[in-house]
Every structure is written in C-alpha cells, then in structure tokens.
C-alpha cells in the first residue's frame, strides 16, 4: 500500500535531508559542486537585485491605466502587479539556477551522482550525459520555468489573495520542475525513457513534489542555493533509487 500523500511529501523532503547528510561522507566530492553553483548564483543574484531596484518603475510602466484611479485601488493593483512580477522572476531564477548550474558544473555533479550511486550499493550505471546534452536539458528546463513563471505571475494578479496564491503556485511549480530535472540523470542512466520517467513521477507525485519544494525553499535562503545544490544532486539520486526499488 502506498503512503498517504502527506507522509509521502515528507519522505520527499527527507530525501533532500539525506543529500545533506552526504556532506559528512564525501565532503571533497560535494565541495566541488559549490564552484558552479556559486558562479551561477552570483550572476542570477545580480539580476534579482537589479529587478528590485527598478521594480517600482516596471510596475508603473505595466499599470498606466491606474493613474486615474482612486489611490487605494491604484495601490492595490500596483502591489499585486509588483508581487506578480517578483514572484514570476523568483520562479524563473530558481529554475534557471538549477539548469545553468547543472550545465556549467556537469563534470562536478556527475562525480557527485556517481559517488552517491556507489554509496547506495550496486553497480553505477553508465551515463550518456555530456555537455551538449546538458545544454539541451538546460534550455528545456528554462523554457518550462518561463511558463511556470508566467502562470505564477498571472495568479499573483488576483486582488488581495494573489500574493499568497502566487507564492504557493510558484513554489509548487518550481519544486516539481526541480524534482523532474534533478532525478533525470539517475533514471535516464538506467535506460528509462522520458515517458516512463513521467509515469514514475506521477505515481509518486507527492514524494517528488516534497523533494522539489524542500529544495526550492532551501534555494530561497541567502546562499542556500549554493550549499543545497550538491545535496540536491545526492538526494535526488537516493529518491530515484528508492522509488525504482519499490517497483522491482
């Protein structure tokens, strides 16, 4: 019998915690993953800071129709618009960070994945992953992230409750995308095709979502994305292995 959704969601979050535990077993390998994460993180952080600095001007440009409105309604609309823009940007940055970090740090994260596979026991499957495949995966993930950012931004435009709903939507959509991308290496290395990977994720939807949301929340902490990225690679390996073992 499968776990209840809430319990399965927590198991997914625990998979990320196991990834952090891998720091104590293979600190040297895990430390390599900090390098690409730090480089990409600094670039994207600069973009977010620039967005924050010009957010009021962007909101004014998006809502010229509110100039003639009563001050209360104009303020509500502009706060909603600002929340939507910022929420959408955070979604896009989170997904872009993962995609770009995995692409730039392909050799480092491949070593983390192999070390995690060896630590779990059994033969390490041959991975066909390489730089150009990483580029393709990054482009695909950023494209899906852009769609998720648009959806989160539109939800954020709902008056009064849009800020909360937009944030929940952003974290949930981004978490799902992160779990999808991070587990792809361990699954595809075993010859599991994309359609079968999607079916496996749907079967264990709550657990994958729990892992992805926990990862996304870590990314929101200052410097959390840099430290969490190697742990997310290791934890996603554990997640993929245990889910596959459950189907054997």
Backbone as a ProteinNet text record, in pm:
[ID]
protein_1_A
[PRIMARY]
XXXXXXXXXXXXXXXXXXXXXXXXXXXXXXXXXXXXXXXXXXXXXXXXXXXXXXXXXXXXXXXXXXXXXXXXXXXXXXXXXXXXXXXXXXXXXXXXXXXXXXXXXXXXXXXXXXXXXXXXXXXXXXXXXXXXXXXXXXXXXXXXXXXXXXXXXXXXXXXXXXXXXXXXXXXXXXXXXXXXXXXXXXXXXXXXXXXXXXXXXXXXXXXXXXXXXXXXXXXXXXXXXXXXXXXXXXXXXXXXXXXXXXXX
[TERTIARY]
85.4	0	88.8	56.7	137.1	111.3	207	193.2	83.4	26.9	-65	11.9	-56	15.7	100.3	47.2	123	250.3	237.5	355.1	456.4	406	494.3	565.1	493.4	552.3	668.6	649.9	755	872.9	844.7	954.3	1039	973.3	1049.2	1139.3	1088.2	1172	1288	1261.5	1366.5	1474.1	1437.8	1537.4	1641.2	1594.9	1689.5	1778.1	1719.3	1798.7	1907.3	1875.6	1977.7	2089.9	2052.1	2153.7	2248.5	2194.6	2281.2	2370.7	2317.8	2398.2	2517.7	2512.2	2622.6	2746.5	2727	2841.9	2938.3	2885.4	2971.9	3046.8	2995.3	3060	3157.6	3123.3	3212.2	3227	3288.4	3296.9	3375.7	3479.4	3560.5	3482.9	3410.9	3331.3	3219.6	3154	3042.8	3091.1	3208.3	3261	3281.8	3309.4	3326.3	3199.2	3084.1	2957.6	2930.9	3009.2	2990.4	3039.8	3137.5	3201.8	3105	3042.3	2949.1	2826.3	2781.4	2663.7	2691.4	2812.1	2847.1	2855.5	2914.9	2928.6	2791.1	2706.5	2573.1	2489.4	2501.2	2423.8	2454.8	2581.1	2618.9	2561.5	2564.6	2511.4	2361.2	2288	2142.8	2102.8	2181.9	2153.4	2165.4	2264.5	2278.7	2157.1	2101.6	1981.3	1861.8	1845.9	1735.4	1749.4	1872.7	1895.8	1860.5	1898.3	1865.3	1714.4	1645.9	1499.7	1437	1485.5	1431.8	1453.1	1567.6	1597.3	1504.5	1461.6	1377	1232.7	1196	1063.3	951.8	968	861.5	840.9	951	937.5	871.4	905.8	845.9	695.8	659.2	517.4	441.3	498.6	433.9	413.6	512.7	501.2	394.8	374.3	274.4	133.2	119.9	-14.5	-43.5	-25	-55.2	-203.8	-288	-432.6	-477.1	-391.8	-430	-400.4	-339.4	-303.8	-426.8	-537	-657.1	-748.8	-708.1	-791.3	-775.7	-872	-853	-725	-659.6	-528.9	-530.9	-637.6	-644.7	-641.8	-727.7	-734.3	-607.9	-553.9	-429.5	-316.8	-310.5	-207.5	-224.3	-349.8	-375.8	-334.7	-369	-334	-183.5	-116.7	28.3	103.1	52.5	113.5	96.8	-21.8	-45.8	46	60.3	146.5	292.1	336.4	473.9	499.3	401.9	414.1	419.4	336.8	334.3	467.3	519.7	647.4	759.9	764.9	871.6	857.7	732.9	712	749.5	710	747.4	897.9	964.5	1110	1179.1	1126.7	1186.3	1172.7	1055.8	1036.8	1139.5	1151.3	1243.4	1387.7	1424.3	1561.1	1590.9	1496.2	1518.5	1540.5	1455.7	1469.3	1594.4	1619.4	1738.4	1865.4	1863.9	1981.5	2014.4	1913.3	1936.5	1984.9	1916.3	1953	2095.9	2129.2	2262.6	2371.3	2341.5	2440.6	2471.8	2367.5	2389.9	2467.2	2442.7	2513.6	2659.5	2681.7	2818.6	2898.1	2832.5	2902.7	2885.1	2857.3	2832.4	2937.3	3068.1	3166.4	3161.8	3137.4	3135	3012.6	2896.3	2773.8	2767.5	2834.3	2843.2	2922.2	3027.5	3106	3024.2	2944.5	2858.5	2757.1	2695.3	2596.7	2660.7	2777.2	2844	2881.5	2928.1	2963.5	2839.9	2727.9	2604	2554	2564.1	2523.7	2609.3	2740.3	2830.1	2801.9	2770.2	2741.1	2615.7	2521.2	2396.7	2412.3	2523.9	2549.2	2503.4	2561.2	2526.9	2611.6	2608.5	2688.6	2637.6	2730.3	2693.3	2666.5	2545.5	2513.8	2593.6	2615.6	2683.1	2590	2642	2562.8	2606	2509.2	2538.4	2536.1	2526.7	2517.2	2648.8	2640.3	2757.2	2721.3	2816.8	2795	2677.1	2672.9	2567.3	2430.6	2428.6	2301.3	2259.8	2357	2327.1	2272.5	2326.7	2276.4	2130.1	2098.4	1961.1	1867.3	1912.2	1830.4	1809	1914.1	1903.6	1803.9	1809.9	1716.7	1573	1552	1418.6	1366	1452	1410.1	1379.5	1462.1	1436.6	1306.7	1279.1	1154.4	1033.2	1040.3	930.2	923.2	1038.8	1040.5	977.9	998.3	937.4	785.6	735.6	591.1	538.7	612.1	571.1	572.7	671.9	680	560.4	519.1	402.3	276.7	259.3	141.8	139.6	254.3	262.2	234.8	285.4	263.2	115.6	48.8	-93.9	-176.6	-142.2	-212.8	-190.4	-69.9	-37.6	-115.8	-176.7	-254.8	-393.7	-435.4	-566.2	-566.1	-662	-663	-665.8	-600.1	-597.8	-524.9	-575.2	-516.8	-411.7	-391.2	-299.1	-157	-112.5	24.4	49.6	-43.6	-28.5	-41.7	-148.6	-170.3	-56.5	-7.3	103.3	229.4	255.8	374.5	364.4	247	226	238.4	178	187.1	331.1	403.3	543.2	627.8	615.8	696.1	658.7	529.3	484.6	530.9	510.1	550.6	702.1	773.5	919.3	970.6	909.8	950.3	934	823.9	800.7	904.3	933.7	1033.1	1172.3	1207.1	1338.2	1350.1	1245.5	1248.5	1259.9	1188.6	1193.2	1334.8	1396.1	1528.6	1636.4	1631.6	1738.7	1738	1622.3	1616.7	1637.7	1640.4	1650.8	1780.6	1889.8	2018.6	2016.6	1973.9	1972.7	1875	1765.1	1664.9	1705.2	1749	1785	1909.4	1999.8	2119.7	2085	1967	1920.4	1833.9	1837.1	1764.9	1615.5	1571.9	1429.5	1394	1303	1266.1	1184.6	1175.7	1110.1	965.3	891.9	751.4	740.3	831.7	829.7	872.3	965.1	1004.4	886.6	812.5	694.5	591.1	571	474.4	518.7	648.2	700.5	681.9	706.6	689.5	542.9	453.7	310.9	266.8	320.7	284.9	327.7	442	495.5	495.4	386.6	378.1	410	349.9	367.3	512.7	577.7	717.3	809.8	791.2	872.9	847.3	721.8	689	750.4	746.9	807.5	956.5	1023.7	1166.9	1191.7	1113.1	1132.9	1101.5	993.4	956	1061.5	1109.1	1213.9	1339.6	1373.7	1489.8	1468.3	1349.4	1318.1	1322.9	1270.6	1272.7	1416.4	1501.9	1643.8	1706.3	1664.8	1718.7	1681.4	1570.7	1525.3	1603.8	1676.6	1757.9	1885.6	1931.4	2056.3	2171.4	2234.7	2343.1	2295.5	2165.9	2114.3	2125.3	2106.9	2113.5	2252.5	2356.1	2493.3	2520.9	2480.4	2506.6	2414.4	2290.4	2191.6	2207.9	2270.6	2276.6	2347.4	2466.5	2527.2	2440.5	2377.1	2289.9	2169.1	2117.5	2002.5	2038.9	2159.9	2204.4	2214.8	2276	2287.9	2151.4	2067.5	1936.1	1846	1855.4	1773.7	1814.6	1941.2	1987.8	1923.5	1920.7	1854.1	1705.9	1641.4	1499.5	1473.1	1550.6	1530.6	1553.6	1659.8	1690.4	1581.5	1535.2	1435.2	1300.8	1265.7	1140.4	1148.3	1263.4	1280.4	1277.9	1342.3	1343.9	1203	1117.3	979.8	900.5	946.9	875.4	936.4	1047.8	1110.5	1036.2
-119.7	0	124.4	221.2	343	434.3	520.6	614.2	715	771.9	883.9	1000.9	1088.8	1199.3	1283.7	1316	1399.7	1329.3	1200.9	1125.3	1111.2	1087.5	1074.7	1207.1	1317.6	1450.8	1470.8	1431.4	1445.4	1353.1	1236.8	1146.2	1210.4	1283.5	1353.7	1460.2	1534.5	1633.9	1565.4	1446.2	1371.5	1324.2	1300.4	1261.8	1372.9	1497.6	1609.2	1612.5	1586.2	1582.8	1476.2	1362.7	1258.8	1310.6	1392.8	1451.8	1541.2	1619.1	1699.8	1610.6	1495.3	1401.9	1348.7	1352.6	1304.2	1392.3	1515.6	1602.6	1538	1469.9	1410.4	1287.9	1223.2	1102.4	1131.5	1227.3	1260.2	1411.5	1476.1	1623.1	1677	1606	1655	1659.3	1552.4	1546.6	1649.2	1661.4	1755.1	1899	1928.5	2065	2110.1	2015.7	2051.9	2115.4	2069.5	2122.3	2265.4	2317.5	2456.9	2555.8	2513.9	2605.7	2655.3	2565.8	2616.5	2681.6	2629.8	2688.4	2831.8	2857.2	2992.3	3088.1	3043.1	3129.7	3168.3	3067.8	3093.5	3173.8	3141.3	3210.7	3359.4	3395.2	3536.4	3613.7	3550.4	3616.6	3640.2	3537.5	3549.9	3642	3639.9	3731.1	3875.7	3902.9	4037.7	4078.2	3982.3	4010.9	4042	3966.4	3992	4127.3	4161.1	4291	4404.3	4388.3	4490.2	4500.9	4385.7	4388.2	4461.4	4432.8	4500.5	4650.6	4691.7	4835.2	4908.1	4840.1	4905.2	4855.6	4784.3	4723.4	4827.1	4937.6	5038.7	5099.2	5123.2	5178.1	5077.5	4949.3	4844.6	4835.3	4839.6	4831.6	4951.2	5070.4	5190.6	5178.1	5121	5104.8	5002.5	4903.9	4799.8	4843	4944.9	4983.8	5131.5	5182.1	5325	5354.9	5252.6	5271.3	5307.7	5275.7	5300.9	5444.2	5525	5661.5	5744.5	5719.7	5799.5	5736.8	5624.3	5555.3	5619.9	5595.2	5635.9	5572.4	5642.2	5598.5	5456.8	5421.7	5288.4	5179.4	5191.9	5088.7	5085.9	5200.9	5204.9	5135.6	5158.2	5094.7	4943.7	4898	4753.2	4686.7	4750.5	4693.4	4689.8	4797	4802.1	4707.7	4690.5	4592	4451.5	4423	4292.8	4272.1	4376.3	4366	4346.1	4421.2	4405.2	4266.7	4215	4079.4	3976.5	3997.5	3904.3	3903.7	4021.4	4030.9	3967.6	4000.3	3946.9	3796.4	3748.3	3604.6	3528.7	3582.1	3517.9	3516	3625	3631.4	3530	3512.2	3415.3	3274.2	3242.5	3111.3	3090.7	3189.7	3177.7	3167.5	3244.6	3240	3104.3	3049.8	2920.2	2810.3	2808.3	2706.4	2730.3	2856.8	2888.6	2854.3	2878.8	2845.6	2698	2613	2468.9	2429.4	2479.9	2443.7	2487.3	2612.3	2664.5	2600.2	2576.4	2513.8	2371.8	2295.8	2159.8	2160.4	2260.6	2269.4	2308.4	2415.5	2462.6	2360.7	2299.4	2208.2	2062.1	2029.2	1890.5	1792	1816.1	1718.4	1703.5	1813.8	1808	1732.2	1762.7	1697.4	1551.5	1520.3	1379.8	1300.3	1360.3	1292.1	1273.5	1375	1362	1251	1247.3	1143.4	1004	988.4	857.9	817.7	913.5	883.6	842.4	910.9	876.8	739.8	708.4	576.5	466.8	489.2	390.2	374	484	478.7	397.5	399.5	325.2	177.6	139.1	-0.2	-37.2	-145.9	-189.4	-120.9	-170.1	-109.3	29.4	116.1	250.2	242.5	277.7	267.3	366.4	330	422.6	537.8	659.3	778.1	834.6	862.4	922.9	1074.9	1127.1	1272	1338.1	1448.5	1524.7	1671.3	1752.4	1896.6	1934.9	1882	1924.9	1874.5	1757.1	1710.8	1800.3	1843.6	1935.4	2067.7	2114.1	2237	2220	2107.1	2080.3	2072.1	2003.3	1993.5	2131.2	2214.1	2347.4	2433.1	2428.5	2506.9	2462.4	2330.1	2277.9	2317.6	2310.3	2343.9	2492.9	2576.7	2720.9	2756.1	2688.8	2713.5	2677.4	2562.3	2523.1	2616.5	2662	2755.9	2888.6	2931.5	3055.8	3043.9	2928.8	2905.9	2907.1	2840.7	2840	2980.8	3061	3199.2	3280.4	3260.6	3333.2	3293	3163.4	3116	3174.9	3169.3	3223.3	3373.3	3443.4	3587.8	3619.2	3543.1	3565	3537.6	3431.1	3401.3	3513.8	3569.6	3677.2	3804.4	3816.5	3936.3	3935.3	3821.7	3815.1	3911.5	4001.8	4100.2	4034	4095	4059.1	3927.6	3815.3	3684.2	3642.9	3726.6	3689.4	3667.8	3750	3735.3	3598.7	3552.7	3421.7	3309.5	3316.1	3211.3	3206.1	3322.5	3326.4	3263.4	3289.8	3232.3	3080.8	3032.1	2886.7	2821.6	2885.2	2832.8	2830.9	2938.4	2947.1	2836.8	2818.5	2716.8	2577.3	2551.3	2418.1	2386	2478.9	2454.5	2440.2	2528.7	2521.8	2394.3	2355.7	2232.2	2111.9	2105.2	1992.3	1989.7	2106.4	2113.4	2074	2119.3	2085	1934.7	1874.2	1730.2	1654.1	1700.7	1638.5	1640.7	1757.3	1771.5	1698.5	1710.4	1654.2	1501.7	1439.9	1293.2	1233.5	1316.8	1264.7	1188.2	1233.2	1167.8	1023	1001.6	866.1	775.4	831	750	721.5	823.7	804.3	717.8	721	637.7	489.1	456.6	317.3	282.1	369	340.5	364.9	439	467.2	585.6	562.6	665.5	776.5	889.3	1008	979.5	906	876.8	792.3	696.7	612.8	691.8	788.6	872.5	958.1	1012.4	1092.3	1007.7	885.4	797.3	763.8	741.1	710.7	829.8	950.4	1069.4	1091.6	1065.4	1080.7	980.5	859.6	757.4	798	866.8	910.7	1063.3	1121.7	1267.4	1341.5	1298.7	1371	1366.6	1252	1240.7	1327.2	1325	1410.6	1557.5	1591	1730.2	1771.5	1681.5	1712.7	1739.7	1657.6	1679.2	1812.5	1839.5	1962.2	2087.2	2084.6	2201.2	2227.3	2121	2137.9	2199	2153.8	2209.1	2355.6	2386.9	2524.5	2616.1	2571.6	2653.7	2678.3	2577.5	2597.6	2701.5	2701.5	2797.7	2941	2958.1	3092.4	3152.3	3070	3118.6	3180.7	3293.2	3351.9	3251	3235.1	3138.8	2994.4	2974	2838.2	2759.9	2826.6	2756.4	2698.3	2772.7	2726.1	2601.4	2603.9	2490.7	2373.5	2404.2	2297.1	2223.6	2284.3	2222.1	2086.3	2073.1	1940.1	1839.9	1886.8	1799.1	1755.7	1846.1	1812.6	1704.9	1710	1607.5	1472.3	1471.1	1346.2	1296	1386	1346	1295.6	1356.1	1310.2	1169.8	1136	1001	900.3	934.3	849.1	834.3	943.8	941.2	849	865.9	783.2	635.9	605.4	465.8	399.4	467.2	405.5	391.2	486.1	474.6	359.1	343.9	232.4	98	93.1	-31.8	-72.3	26.6	-2.6	-66.3	-47.3	-103.1	-233.9	-274.1	-402.4	-520.8
0	0	0	-84.2	-93.1	25	52.8	163.6	134.3	242.1	226.7	166.4	91.7	25.2	119.7	238.7	331.6	377.1	407.7	451.6	338.1	217.8	102.5	73.9	90.1	72.1	169	294.6	395.1	365	309.5	270.5	161.2	70	-32.7	26.5	126.2	193.9	265.8	321.5	391.5	294.5	169.3	68.6	49.9	52.8	44.3	168.5	285.8	408.8	400	338.9	317.7	229	131.5	45.5	123.5	217.4	303.1	388.8	430.7	509.4	433.2	298.5	217.1	231.3	279.6	305.7	404.4	504.4	607.3	555.5	449.7	398.3	285	199.1	86.1	72.8	172.9	169.9	51.3	10.6	-100.7	-230.5	-259.2	-382.1	-377.8	-262.4	-250.4	-265.1	-214	-221.1	-364.8	-455.3	-595.3	-652.3	-600.7	-650	-609.3	-516.6	-474.7	-580.2	-658.8	-752.8	-859.7	-939.3	-1041.4	-979.7	-865	-800.1	-757.4	-705.7	-661.7	-779.7	-890	-1007.3	-1062.2	-1084.5	-1139.5	-1040.5	-912.9	-811.1	-805.6	-817.7	-814.4	-932.8	-1050.5	-1170.1	-1156.8	-1113.5	-1102.1	-986.8	-879.5	-768.7	-814.6	-896.4	-951	-1032.3	-1108.1	-1184.8	-1096.7	-987.6	-895.3	-825.9	-789.4	-724.7	-820.9	-946.7	-1047	-1064.9	-1065.3	-1077.5	-959.5	-838.6	-720.3	-725.5	-778.2	-784.8	-880.7	-986.1	-1086.5	-1081.8	-974.1	-969.4	-975.3	-901	-899.1	-1037.8	-1110.3	-1245.8	-1338.8	-1322.5	-1406.2	-1380.2	-1252.3	-1216.2	-1272	-1261.6	-1316.2	-1466.8	-1534.2	-1679.2	-1716.5	-1629.4	-1656.5	-1621.9	-1537.5	-1489.5	-1513.2	-1633.7	-1656.7	-1641.8	-1663.7	-1653.6	-1512.8	-1411.3	-1272.4	-1228.3	-1314.4	-1276	-1237.3	-1307.1	-1282.1	-1177.2	-1120.8	-1022.6	-884.7	-793	-653	-597.4	-508.2	-459.1	-402.4	-325.5	-263.9	-369.2	-473.5	-575.5	-660.9	-688	-765.5	-689.3	-558.2	-475.8	-473.4	-457.1	-454	-585.2	-695.5	-825.8	-845.4	-804.6	-825.4	-731.6	-610.6	-520.4	-578.5	-631.3	-693.5	-814	-895.7	-1012.8	-971.9	-869.6	-822.4	-767.1	-690.6	-635.8	-747.7	-850.4	-962.8	-1037.7	-1064.3	-1136.2	-1054.9	-926.7	-842.5	-825.6	-804.2	-789.8	-915.4	-1031	-1156.2	-1176.5	-1138.6	-1152.9	-1063.3	-941.9	-849.4	-904	-962	-1024.3	-1134.8	-1223	-1335.5	-1289.1	-1186.8	-1134.6	-1072.6	-995.7	-930.8	-1033.7	-1137.2	-1240.8	-1324.3	-1358.1	-1436.6	-1360.6	-1227.9	-1147.6	-1159.1	-1140.6	-1148	-1286.5	-1390.1	-1526.9	-1559.7	-1527.1	-1560.5	-1475.1	-1346.1	-1259.8	-1306.8	-1343.6	-1392.8	-1524	-1608.3	-1735.9	-1714.5	-1638.3	-1614.9	-1533.8	-1436.2	-1346	-1378.6	-1505.7	-1544.9	-1491.6	-1509.6	-1460.1	-1307.6	-1235.7	-1089.4	-1039.1	-1096.9	-1049.9	-1093.9	-1205.4	-1245.4	-1142.3	-1087.4	-984.1	-856.1	-821.3	-702.9	-724.2	-841.1	-872.1	-864	-924.1	-921.3	-778.6	-700.2	-561.1	-481.7	-505	-435.6	-478.1	-606.2	-655.5	-591.1	-586	-525.9	-377.4	-310.9	-168.2	-138.7	-230.9	-213.4	-246.9	-307.4	-339	-478.2	-530.9	-664.7	-769.3	-892.6	-998.8	-1035.2	-1068.9	-1113.9	-1263.5	-1306.6	-1449.9	-1532.3	-1658	-1748.9	-1780.9	-1771.1	-1801.8	-1935.2	-2022	-2151.7	-2144.9	-2023.5	-2009.1	-2048.3	-2113.8	-2155	-2164.6	-2212	-2213.1	-2301.5	-2424.8	-2516.5	-2473.5	-2412.7	-2358	-2241.8	-2162.5	-2052.3	-2104.6	-2218.4	-2279.1	-2318.9	-2384.2	-2423.8	-2304.5	-2198.5	-2077.1	-2015.3	-2016.3	-1957.1	-2032.6	-2165.6	-2247.2	-2221.5	-2216.3	-2191.3	-2054.7	-1953.6	-1818.2	-1805.6	-1866.5	-1860.2	-1932.7	-2044.5	-2116.8	-2030.6	-1964.7	-1875.7	-1755.1	-1709.7	-1598.7	-1635.9	-1760.8	-1807.1	-1807.4	-1851.6	-1848.9	-1705.2	-1614.6	-1474	-1415.7	-1455.7	-1406.6	-1453.3	-1578.3	-1630.7	-1554.3	-1530.2	-1456.2	-1315.3	-1247.1	-1110.8	-1110.3	-1211.8	-1218.9	-1241.5	-1326.3	-1351.7	-1226.5	-1154.5	-1029.5	-929.1	-928.7	-836.2	-860.7	-977.7	-1008.8	-945.2	-889.6	-824.5	-705.9	-698.6	-588.8	-451.4	-355.2	-213.2	-187.3	-243.9	-214.1	-316	-418.1	-524.1	-476.2	-380.3	-330.6	-270.5	-186.6	-122.2	-223.9	-305.5	-404.9	-506.7	-545.8	-640.4	-583.4	-454.6	-390.7	-380.8	-340.5	-330	-467.4	-567.3	-703.6	-751.8	-724.4	-767.6	-704.9	-574.5	-505.3	-553.3	-572	-613.7	-755.4	-848.2	-986.8	-998.6	-931	-936.6	-872.3	-759.2	-693.2	-782.7	-854.5	-945.1	-1057.3	-1114.4	-1220.7	-1170.7	-1049.5	-993.7	-970.4	-913.6	-889.4	-1020.7	-1121	-1253.5	-1309.3	-1309.4	-1369.4	-1289.2	-1156.7	-1074.5	-1073.1	-1087.5	-1086.9	-1225.5	-1327.7	-1463.9	-1487.6	-1427.9	-1452.2	-1404.5	-1279.7	-1224.7	-1298.3	-1347.1	-1415.8	-1559.9	-1631.4	-1772.3	-1786.7	-1687.4	-1692.3	-1689.5	-1644.1	-1639.7	-1759.8	-1859.9	-1982.4	-1973.5	-1872.4	-1856.8	-1946	-2038.4	-2135.7	-2071.1	-2141.3	-2085.5	-2046	-2131.2	-2099.9	-1972.8	-1956.8	-1837.2	-1714	-1733.2	-1620.9	-1574.2	-1670.1	-1632.7	-1560.5	-1607	-1541.9	-1400	-1381.4	-1248.4	-1154.7	-1204.7	-1121	-1084.5	-1178.6	-1147	-1041.3	-1047.8	-949.9	-809.7	-800.1	-671	-665	-710.2	-725.3	-595.8	-484.3	-357.4	-311.2	-329.9	-284.2	-368.7	-500.6	-586.9	-556.2	-532.5	-501.3	-367.9	-268.6	-138.8	-150.7	-231.8	-254.2	-324.4	-429.5	-505.9	-426.4	-349.5	-269.2	-161.5	-96.3	4.9	-57.7	-176.8	-246.7	-280.4	-330.7	-366.1	-245	-131.7	-10.3	36.6	20.2	53.5	-37.9	-164	-260.5	-224.2	-152	-116.6	-0.4	73.5	184.9	128.4	180.6	131.8	131.7	18.7	-5.2	3	26.2	37.9	-90.5	-205.2	-332.8	-356.7	-318.8	-340	-257.5	-130.7	-41.7	-72.4	-111.2	-130.5	-262.8	-361.5	-493.6	-491.3	-431.7	-425.2	-348	-239.9	-161.5	-243.2	-328.3	-411.6	-513.6	-568.3	-663	-592.9	-474	-399	-353.5	-303	-255	-365.6	-484.2	-596.4	-639.5	-622.4	-653.8	-558.9	-430.7	-332.2	-365.6	-397.9	-431.6	-549.7	-657	-776.6	-746.7	-672.1	-641.9	-558.7	-454.6	-368.1	-438	-523.6	-598	-697.2	-764.4	-856.2	-783.9	-666.6	-588.9	-548.2	-523.8	-483.3	-596.2	-721.3	-835.7	-882.9	-823.6	-862.6	-802
[MASK]
++++++++++++++++++++++++++++++++++++++++++++++++++++++++++++++++++++++++++++++++++++++++++++++++++++++++++++++++++++++++++++++++++++++++++++++++++++++++++++++++++++++++++++++++++++++++++++++++++++++++++++++++++++++++++++++++++++++++++++++++++++++++

